[in-house]
Amino acid sequence: MYVDGFFHSDCHGGNLLLLGDDRLCILDCGLMVDIEEKDADGLLALSLALAARDWTRVVASATTLGFLPEDLDAATRARAEAIVARIVGPYVEVGGGARAASSYVASSLFADVAAASTDLPTSLPPKMVLLGRAVLQLEGLALRADPGFKIVDDILPTAARLAVQNPRRDASGSLLYDLLTDVAVKDSGSFSPDKLRALLRSAKAASSVDSTRDLFLEDEAARDVACDEAADALDALGRDFVWALLGDEAVASAPPALRDATERLVPRVTDEERVVLDRLPAALASVAGDGAGAAGAATALARPGARPAGLADTPLGRVASLASVQGGAAGLADTPLGRVASLASVQGGAADLARSAIVGGDGASQRTLARVADGLTDRLRDRLEDAGLPSFLAPKMPLPPGWR
């Protein structure tokens, strides 16, 4: 359906036959449906938006598919988003069948359905009605085999892979990338860690988490998107940390030439980047289930005695034990970089990626590290040239042959 725009609209159990070699034979092809490419793309976008619980995108996809007119005013669009969240939200969270029925309050559900049909200018395209029939039949079969089945989350790995591989869109304009950006931030496509958190939570709940993880490592288009965003985030985190170290007053009192060079080499984070940086630590902590979150972990790392006892008598340990050093470190630990770096999930993930690349020889991990490292180097080289300095001052990381 997503790829070819074609589906069987009468897939009840009597029309499905399991052959002896485990192939599935679909019978009675009298009710087959063709849909246009734009509708196939719209259904793919709708699936991803539902998995991310992004109701704004859900309504946008519904508009593309013809359920709502494209000329909705802002107030009606906002009302549609609220109604969809109340009607579809519980179903997406718990799955179909009896669990979905038990999650609704009947009076509220009827009121919302009535509002959707009378207050909103909705329509039901015939082909979408047939698609709904097919989805309900297939979901019913799946629930008989697996009562914990959630159709939206379970199709997420496949939908995400198809979204980045979609031949009708280039990699930088993939449906997955679109979903992870927030146009509400200064009316620009700013990367949204909150949307990433919602999508990864769906992936963790899905039946095939490994394929979702592999999506970002094995698939070239998805890996490039993820690596470019990681390089942007690391670059912004580093620049923000440098300014926290330098302090605005110290830079302001420096000679004009030095101040100008500093601003060129280490640009201050933009308003859009600040929004992302402020939300990133909590989003990562929430995805990984780090409990108390980044701020608590950063405070714990800064406490006296938090380091291993065996390191206390080393020069580094003695320096770290100084109250003045701990005070300064505590202040820097509260920066976005400090909060992100203190997350056990971030530390473990970085270690696992490095171990897979260096010890395991995993090609996808190696290419991931190379892409991020090259991205950071390219950003620094551009700033060196902007400051009138030679770009060779930022050499490429000496990664082993074949990693690029």
C-alpha positions as CSV (number, residue, x, y, z in Angstrom):
1,M,0.0,0.0,0.0
2,Y,2.7,2.5,1.0
3,V,5.0,1.6,-2.0
4,D,2.7,0.5,-4.8
5,G,-0.6,2.3,-3.8
6,F,-2.5,-1.0,-3.9
7,F,-4.3,-3.1,-1.3
8,H,-6.8,-5.9,-0.7
9,S,-9.9,-4.5,1.0
10,D,-11.5,-7.7,2.2
11,C,-8.8,-9.5,4.2
12,H,-10.9,-11.4,6.6
13,G,-9.8,-14.8,7.8
14,G,-11.7,-16.7,5.1
15,N,-9.7,-14.9,2.4
16,L,-6.3,-15.8,3.8
17,L,-4.7,-19.2,3.2
18,L,-1.3,-20.3,4.8
19,L,0.5,-22.5,2.3
20,G,2.7,-25.4,3.3
21,D,5.9,-23.5,2.6
22,D,4.7,-20.7,5.0
23,R,3.7,-18.4,2.2
24,L,0.5,-16.4,2.5
25,C,-2.0,-16.8,-0.3
26,I,-4.7,-14.0,-0.5
27,L,-8.0,-15.2,-2.0
28,D,-11.0,-13.4,-3.5
29,C,-9.4,-10.5,-5.3
30,G,-12.7,-8.9,-6.2
31,L,-12.3,-6.0,-3.8
32,M,-8.9,-4.5,-4.6
33,V,-8.2,-0.8,-4.4
34,D,-5.7,1.4,-6.3
35,I,-4.7,4.8,-4.7
36,E,-2.6,7.6,-6.1
37,E,1.0,8.2,-5.2
38,K,0.1,11.3,-3.2
39,D,-2.4,9.3,-1.1
40,A,0.2,6.5,-0.5
41,D,2.6,9.2,0.8
42,G,-0.2,10.7,2.8
43,L,-1.0,7.4,4.5
44,L,2.7,6.9,5.2
45,A,2.9,10.4,6.8
46,L,-0.3,9.7,8.8
47,S,1.2,6.4,10.2
48,L,4.4,8.2,11.4
49,A,2.4,11.1,12.8
50,L,0.1,8.7,14.7
51,A,3.2,6.8,16.1
52,A,4.7,10.1,17.3
53,R,1.3,11.2,18.7
54,D,1.8,14.4,16.7
55,W,-1.8,15.5,16.3
56,T,-0.9,18.6,14.3
57,R,0.6,16.3,11.7
58,V,-2.2,13.9,11.9
59,V,-4.7,16.6,11.0
60,A,-2.4,17.8,8.2
61,S,-2.2,14.3,6.8
62,A,-6.0,13.9,7.1
63,T,-6.3,17.1,5.1
64,T,-4.0,15.7,2.4
65,L,-6.0,12.5,2.2
66,G,-9.3,14.4,1.8
67,F,-10.9,13.9,5.2
68,L,-10.8,17.6,5.8
69,P,-10.7,20.6,3.4
70,E,-7.3,22.3,2.8
71,D,-8.7,25.8,3.5
72,L,-9.4,25.2,7.3
73,D,-9.0,28.3,9.4
74,A,-6.7,28.2,12.4
75,A,-9.5,27.9,15.0
76,T,-11.1,25.0,13.2
77,R,-7.8,23.3,12.7
78,A,-7.0,23.6,16.4
79,R,-10.4,22.2,17.3
80,A,-9.8,19.3,14.9
81,E,-6.5,18.5,16.5
82,A,-8.1,18.4,20.0
83,I,-11.0,16.2,18.8
84,V,-8.6,13.8,17.0
85,A,-6.4,13.6,20.1
86,R,-9.3,12.6,22.3
87,I,-10.8,10.1,19.8
88,V,-7.7,8.5,18.4
89,G,-5.3,9.0,21.4
90,P,-6.6,6.3,23.7
91,Y,-6.8,3.8,20.8
92,V,-3.2,4.5,19.8
93,E,-1.9,4.2,23.3
94,V,-3.6,0.9,24.3
95,G,-4.3,-0.8,20.9
96,G,-7.5,-2.2,19.6
97,G,-10.1,-4.6,20.8
98,A,-11.5,-4.7,24.3
99,R,-8.6,-2.7,25.7
100,A,-9.5,0.3,23.4
101,A,-13.1,0.0,24.3
102,S,-12.4,0.0,28.1
103,S,-10.2,3.1,27.7
104,Y,-13.0,5.4,26.6
105,V,-15.7,7.1,28.5
106,A,-18.8,6.4,26.4
107,S,-20.5,9.8,26.9
108,S,-17.3,11.7,26.0
109,L,-16.6,9.5,23.1
110,F,-20.1,10.0,21.6
111,A,-19.8,13.7,22.1
112,D,-16.4,13.9,20.3
113,V,-17.7,11.7,17.4
114,A,-20.7,13.9,17.1
115,A,-18.5,17.0,17.1
116,A,-16.3,15.5,14.5
117,S,-19.2,14.8,12.2
118,T,-21.2,18.0,12.8
119,D,-18.8,20.7,13.9
120,L,-16.0,19.9,11.5
121,P,-16.3,19.9,7.7
122,T,-15.3,16.2,7.4
123,S,-15.8,13.9,4.4
124,L,-15.2,10.2,3.8
125,P,-13.4,9.5,0.5
126,P,-14.7,6.1,-0.7
127,K,-11.2,4.6,-1.0
128,M,-10.3,5.6,2.5
129,V,-13.5,3.9,3.8
130,L,-12.3,0.7,2.1
131,L,-8.9,1.1,3.6
132,G,-10.5,1.5,7.1
133,R,-12.4,-1.7,6.5
134,A,-9.1,-3.5,5.6
135,V,-7.3,-2.1,8.6
136,L,-10.0,-3.2,11.0
137,Q,-10.1,-6.7,9.6
138,L,-6.3,-7.2,9.7
139,E,-6.1,-5.7,13.2
140,G,-8.8,-8.1,14.4
141,L,-6.8,-11.1,13.0
142,A,-3.7,-9.8,14.7
143,L,-5.4,-9.3,18.0
144,R,-6.6,-12.9,18.0
145,A,-3.0,-14.1,17.7
146,D,-1.5,-11.4,20.0
147,P,-3.8,-9.6,22.4
148,G,-1.0,-7.0,23.0
149,F,-0.8,-6.0,19.3
150,K,-0.8,-2.2,18.6
151,I,-1.2,-1.6,14.9
152,V,0.2,1.9,14.9
153,D,3.3,1.1,16.9
154,D,3.9,-2.2,15.3
155,I,4.0,-0.8,11.8
156,L,6.4,2.0,12.9
157,P,9.7,0.3,11.9
158,T,8.4,-0.5,8.4
159,A,6.8,2.9,8.0
160,A,10.0,4.7,9.2
161,R,12.2,2.7,6.9
162,L,10.0,3.4,3.9
163,A,9.8,7.1,4.8
164,V,13.5,7.6,4.5
165,Q,13.8,5.4,1.4
166,N,10.8,7.0,-0.4
167,P,12.1,7.5,-4.0
168,R,9.6,10.4,-4.4
169,R,11.5,12.5,-1.8
170,D,15.2,13.3,-1.3
171,A,17.0,12.3,1.9
172,S,17.0,15.8,3.4
173,G,13.2,16.0,2.8
174,S,12.3,12.6,4.0
175,L,8.9,12.1,5.8
176,L,10.8,11.0,8.9
177,Y,12.9,14.2,8.9
178,D,9.8,16.3,8.4
179,L,8.2,14.6,11.4
180,L,11.1,15.4,13.7
181,T,11.2,19.1,12.9
182,D,9.1,21.7,14.6
183,V,7.9,24.5,12.3
184,A,6.5,26.3,15.4
185,V,10.0,27.4,16.4
186,K,10.5,30.8,14.8
187,D,8.7,29.4,11.7
188,S,11.7,27.4,10.7
189,G,12.4,23.7,10.5
190,S,14.1,23.3,13.9
191,F,14.9,19.8,15.1
192,S,12.5,18.8,17.9
193,P,13.9,16.4,20.6
194,D,10.4,16.1,22.0
195,K,9.1,14.6,18.8
196,L,12.1,12.3,18.7
197,R,11.2,11.2,22.2
198,A,7.6,10.4,21.3
199,L,8.7,8.5,18.2
200,L,11.3,6.5,20.1
201,R,8.9,5.7,22.8
202,S,6.6,4.2,20.2
203,A,9.6,2.2,18.8
204,K,10.4,0.8,22.2
205,A,6.8,-0.4,22.6
206,A,6.8,-2.0,19.1
207,S,7.4,-5.6,18.6
208,S,10.5,-5.1,16.5
209,V,12.7,-2.6,18.3
210,D,15.8,-3.9,16.7
211,S,14.7,-3.0,13.2
212,T,13.9,0.6,14.4
213,R,17.4,0.9,15.9
214,D,18.9,-0.6,12.8
215,L,17.0,2.0,10.7
216,F,19.3,4.7,12.0
217,L,22.5,2.7,11.5
218,E,22.0,0.4,8.5
219,D,19.9,2.6,6.3
220,E,22.1,5.2,4.6
221,A,19.5,7.9,4.2
222,A,18.3,7.7,7.8
223,R,21.8,7.5,9.1
224,D,22.8,10.6,7.2
225,V,19.8,12.5,8.7
226,A,20.5,11.3,12.2
227,C,24.3,12.0,12.0
228,D,23.8,15.5,10.6
229,E,21.4,16.3,13.4
230,A,23.8,14.8,15.9
231,A,26.6,17.0,14.5
232,D,24.4,20.1,14.7
233,A,23.5,19.2,18.3
234,L,27.1,18.5,19.4
235,D,28.3,21.7,17.7
236,A,25.6,23.8,19.5
237,L,26.2,22.1,22.8
238,G,30.0,22.8,22.5
239,R,29.6,26.4,21.6
240,D,27.1,27.0,24.4
241,F,29.6,25.3,26.8
242,V,32.5,27.5,25.6
243,W,30.4,30.7,26.2
244,A,29.5,29.4,29.7
245,L,33.3,29.0,30.3
246,L,34.3,32.4,28.9
247,G,31.4,34.4,30.3
248,D,29.8,37.4,28.5
249,E,31.5,40.0,30.7
250,A,35.0,38.6,30.0
251,V,34.5,38.6,26.2
252,A,32.9,42.1,26.3
253,S,36.0,43.5,28.0
254,A,38.4,41.9,25.6
255,P,40.1,43.9,22.8
256,P,37.8,44.3,19.8
257,A,39.9,42.2,17.4
258,L,39.9,39.3,19.9
259,R,36.2,39.7,20.6
260,D,35.4,39.6,16.9
261,A,37.6,36.5,16.4
262,T,35.8,34.8,19.3
263,E,32.4,35.5,17.9
264,R,33.4,34.2,14.5
265,L,35.1,31.0,15.7
266,V,32.5,30.2,18.4
267,P,29.2,31.8,17.3
268,R,26.6,32.2,20.0
269,V,23.7,29.8,19.8
270,T,20.7,31.1,18.0
271,D,17.2,31.3,19.6
272,E,16.2,28.2,17.6
273,E,19.2,26.3,18.9
274,R,18.6,27.5,22.4
275,V,15.1,26.0,22.4
276,V,16.5,22.6,21.2
277,L,19.3,22.6,23.7
278,D,17.1,23.5,26.6
279,R,14.7,20.6,25.7
280,L,17.3,18.0,24.7
281,P,18.6,16.7,28.1
282,A,15.1,16.1,29.5
283,A,14.0,14.5,26.2
284,L,16.9,12.1,26.2
285,A,16.5,11.3,29.8
286,S,12.8,10.6,29.3
287,V,13.4,8.3,26.3
288,A,16.0,6.3,28.2
289,G,14.0,6.2,31.4
290,D,16.8,7.8,33.5
291,G,14.4,8.5,36.3
292,A,15.6,11.6,38.1
293,G,16.9,13.0,34.9
294,A,20.0,14.9,33.8
295,A,20.0,17.6,36.4
296,G,20.1,15.1,39.3
297,A,22.8,13.1,37.6
298,A,24.9,16.2,37.0
299,T,24.6,17.2,40.6
300,A,25.6,13.7,41.8
301,L,28.7,13.8,39.6
302,A,29.7,17.2,41.1
303,R,29.4,16.0,44.7
304,P,32.6,15.4,46.7
305,G,33.3,11.6,46.9
306,A,31.3,10.9,43.7
307,R,34.5,9.7,41.9
308,P,35.9,6.2,42.4
309,A,38.1,5.9,45.5
310,G,41.0,4.5,43.6
311,L,41.3,7.7,41.6
312,A,41.3,10.0,44.6
313,D,45.1,9.9,45.1
314,T,45.9,10.7,41.5
315,P,46.8,14.3,40.5
316,L,43.5,14.5,38.7
317,G,41.7,13.3,41.8
318,R,43.5,15.7,44.0
319,V,42.7,18.6,41.7
320,A,39.1,17.5,41.5
321,S,38.8,17.5,45.3
322,L,39.5,21.2,45.5
323,A,36.4,23.1,46.6
324,S,37.0,25.8,44.0
325,V,37.2,23.3,41.2
326,Q,34.1,21.5,42.4
327,G,32.2,24.8,42.6
328,G,33.2,25.7,39.0
329,A,32.4,22.2,37.8
330,A,28.9,22.3,39.4
331,G,28.1,25.5,37.5
332,L,29.2,24.0,34.2
333,A,27.4,20.8,35.0
334,D,24.1,22.7,34.7
335,T,24.8,23.7,31.1
336,P,22.9,21.6,28.5
337,L,26.2,19.9,27.6
338,G,26.8,19.0,31.2
339,R,23.3,17.6,31.6
340,V,23.5,15.6,28.4
341,A,26.9,14.3,29.2
342,S,25.8,13.2,32.7
343,L,23.1,10.9,31.3
344,A,24.0,7.2,31.8
345,S,22.2,6.4,28.6
346,V,24.3,8.9,26.6
347,Q,27.5,7.6,28.2
348,G,26.5,4.0,27.6
349,G,25.3,4.7,24.1
350,A,28.6,6.4,23.1
351,A,30.6,3.6,24.6
352,D,28.5,1.0,22.8
353,L,28.9,2.8,19.5
354,A,32.7,3.1,19.9
355,R,33.0,-0.5,21.0
356,S,31.0,-1.7,18.0
357,A,33.1,0.4,15.6
358,I,36.6,-0.3,17.1
359,V,36.3,-3.8,18.6
360,G,33.4,-5.3,16.7
361,G,34.4,-3.8,13.3
362,D,30.8,-2.9,12.6
363,G,30.7,-1.0,9.3
364,A,27.5,0.9,10.1
365,S,28.9,2.1,13.5
366,Q,32.1,3.1,11.8
367,R,30.3,5.1,9.1
368,T,28.2,6.8,11.8
369,L,31.3,8.0,13.7
370,A,32.9,9.2,10.5
371,R,29.9,11.1,9.4
372,V,29.5,12.9,12.8
373,A,33.3,13.6,13.0
374,D,33.5,14.9,9.5
375,G,30.4,17.1,10.1
376,L,32.0,18.7,13.2
377,T,35.2,19.2,11.3
378,D,33.5,20.9,8.3
379,R,31.7,23.3,10.6
380,L,34.9,24.3,12.4
381,R,36.7,24.7,9.0
382,D,34.0,27.1,7.8
383,R,34.4,29.2,10.9
384,L,38.2,29.3,10.6
385,E,37.9,30.5,7.0
386,D,35.3,33.1,8.1
387,A,37.7,34.3,10.7
388,G,40.5,34.6,8.1
389,L,42.4,31.6,9.5
390,P,43.6,28.6,7.5
391,S,41.2,25.6,7.5
392,F,44.0,23.1,8.0
393,L,44.0,24.1,11.6
394,A,41.0,21.8,11.9
395,P,42.3,18.5,10.4
396,K,40.0,15.6,9.7
397,M,39.9,13.0,12.5
398,P,42.5,10.3,11.8
399,L,40.0,7.5,11.4
400,P,41.1,4.1,10.0
401,P,40.9,3.5,6.3
402,G,37.5,2.5,5.0
403,W,35.6,4.3,7.8
404,R,34.6,7.0,5.3
